């Protein structure tokens, strides 16, 4: 049930929906929804947490498949952007505009930046990347990755989300290259 709820809210957002509307859309009772959380606010937090947890697991599974530091960073960027791509503008607006879910989102963004920093630092340590401030590089990449699904950046640049993520990956990997 929680996964079905995630799919609905990721596509449409949640602040405008009532629990009656959600239960009707999911063909379940409000009692079923209340079994997941005590309130609509708690339900929204559960949805965001679930999406973040499933996304992190999927991204890490993809990264674990590769060993080359450059490929690990590229895979991390591609897998993370793939998990961000389905998030609707309405969902992102609701998440960032509602304090409890915004905190979950901020925490997940920080975790993504930390993980990317680790991958970059591993590449620097192995000599695959030139010596850079790994935390700064990760913060810049993560900020862009989370800005793309919001749409403003891609509209200003005339790029699709896929093109923007590709440009980010290319820019970051070229900036990190040990032969530049």
Helices and strands as residue ranges (DSSP letters): H 2-12, H 19-26, H 30-36, H 40-64, H 69-85, H 89-97, H 99-126, H 134-148, H 152-157, H 161-176
